[in-house]
Amino acid sequence: MKVFGHDEVHYYTDFTFKLKEEGRWANYFLHKLLRHIPLQTHVILFLSSLWGVFYYISKNLTKESWYSIIIASVLLIETPNAYQSLWPATVLPTTISLLLLAWMAQKDISYKVIYLVGGVLLFGMMQNYYFLLPLLFLGHYKFDKTSINSTIPLVTTHLLFWITGAVSGLVVASLIVYIHTGQAGIIPAEWRLIMPAHDISTLLRNIIYVFQNLTEQLVVFWKNSASNGFLYPLLLIIFTFARLKNSFSNLYISIILSAVFLSFFIFSIPLAPIIQTRSLVAFSSSLILLFFIESKQLLFPRWLSVFLLLWTGLNLSISGRSYLYEHKTQSEFVLNKIEAAFSHHPANYTAVAVFGHVDNKYKEAFLFNNPERLRPIILTLGANHFIDGRVDTQQKSLLTEAVNIDTTSANNKIKLFVTKKNVAVILLEKN
């Protein structure tokens, strides 16, 4: 992979915009350090640490190492993580923090402390991973059929402190944003198309919108994890019935997994932003644990679970590989086209500026024409600085006034001009 996610930390010398738009104060403070580590190294560390978290969750639930290895591996390659792997440096502090929180849970530190610490940490990073936290405690609940009255209050207390941790995280993040930028609170980016709820009617509108997103994501989950034909759903139904006799003893696990499954969507109701698949790691993980895992050591359900997990993992692997391959081929196609226009290495110029547009009939046009998506491609080429001449900025104005062309070369519909100030100007032409 040459080109990663369009707003990965490596592609910005200043990460203040993410602090103001999403409250990622940890990424903001660690920005320089993260940029000094190669992205490929971030990928390895991100995947390793996240697998460690999933293994901890699985081992608590099943008590068997070999079974937990299979579960953790399937959880790792689920669709949200495959998508999120394009932002490995951005998400690495989050997965390291999750490992720390899992260690705290293993040491029997109070779950109340872990939710509060987790909220403060994770809401300063990738907030969507915070909703995984209740899964760290699945194996810690001591459920007894004769004492359900003591179990329900325990589960309720966990959920209340889980909510408290989220609120604490938002408050701390908002305070840090104000201290460092003077901005009152976190203001989401325009592309998220938020719809704040002001009254009962707008609240109902948001609930309907979020519910529609939930059903759409369930369809995406099924398409990516299931196989065509009748055998896969038939085996899943058989597996569900095989576990019914243990459903009462697993009631508390089902309650927690259901809460985690719904959590991100409920959290989205007040603002109703665009909900992206890569943000739904808690949603996807809880579904797999809820429908594919047998926590009791029963022979038939256990082996049927293993078979379904491996089958699901294969489907997720194919889906994730297809997504990453498409990103790789499209971004590197654009990279190669622009690179061919240079007569010298892009690093030899003080900056690379881009003007013009590519015809939208080409499938890669969205990369050529979108400044945010073109930025990582230009910087991956080795450019010292990227200026998009199609966006009104002070740099564009100064460049436009100073463009006294020394040399010109052409590569099909991509032209290169070099200014007297050694700025390489790429001109994209339609048709």
Steps between C-alpha positions, in 0.01 A plus 500: 500500500656829388212738574298477822188680630457853370520674841755272664732692736800457267339720237457809720763715666229651720232278657309782672200453271442148637525632854230758427276273293522177700672580829796269433733665748721190539561482125563875503766479773660184351487632145874561450596168658251304289626663179856383568398134491447342153138424419580135430632468856179658629301235313684215673470661844133588448400149391710331770364712785140472382534121468632495857190686621268262315688198635459629856126547445464154343703322767290652778187381323604149397791409737670307217813629324461320166136609465587856602773518234241419231247751636757779534625442147149520353425815701823656374406465131139615540397773257543811724859400585585428137375848408664666802838342417550780246546732801746293707693788659178678594354196674818356657484711822143374541588131476798547734262666748258208466785262583575707809133491604487122443806463724327710766194274478720192528650644819145532640514879515147628557291515184382844615857630475555329164189655343599848621865468393393339172254780428758772556763320289292363214289811445831675435577246228264285292175531695328205331735251671378614842181303445698175518580549870218290652637201309810510722285389792297216347696235688495699823127473562414226752156393390303248708158368396385528859610863540378685193396786729867566575609471137260755348619782733861413413431522127303823552787656695743409221276666243459813712876542548552426130274796420671712769839423345378621160366824645825557693701440184296753303530761775879460527544505121287815470697668777834420332367630166404827668834538680710438188288662229253730674216317324197434721451126475551251219354610165466208254621551143246608239528171308346316798169677423387509862135562586484616864180410682332810651154371587279190495442509124870528411582235760253262333651590163844405629378175653346399166818598315721303738268197487519505119879507525489207742297287258729598212809400699341167590462434128866596445606272786306207355630554144861514618489212747246253360512273196251469217264205510302333777769300684659791691174639649378142563808417707466830686139413590605152617778654709254747657259221599787290635577780745144568613524282810787718622334829413386565858849455645636730227235766550738760642743447211216551251395821677851646486559396138164647398586826674839516324330416169266801532736740678655692210160554339342624823800731552440639148135599558557856636696615191411228243825530299598284205565153642790325330563126503857547623366660819295193595760276662284456814192424290679237290695339788193463721300339218771239440529426872121487539418270208812292437650424843421218743627599845418160652734209423241287320639279224249538216430876536871569549611330177208641305605843629857441382377398155277808470778727626749369243241532224413852612869590527557383143213718375624801697850444366377502141292813561783685678757401240271625223453836673872551561591384149259752349647781711852394405439474126307828475739707710809358332348553155466871580846504659662346192320736260614809689850365559546450127447875444805597708832549327676486839420343833220695676729554801719724283225764497411727791134404460256329265183688407201356316250683279217376277274195507470157341180401321262323739444220249825345629459292817816650653369855450393521865867462596631751248231759575476474880774703675486287815541175308766635266714632786633158618577400142707815433683467833563128445680599179748681725377859460617739770170686506161471331294799383158445345435790263131411483440603860495866599793550734763767551759262355297465181472878461873550546577217261265631232670840512849349488450244223763605247555176315856392415435158352204295384452131425193292420390145582170430323247719683730574795734794444792610714610863532800610705501854642803720558456432870545128429138408565375209289152580370292202386214590264223241463293535182159352425461262206 
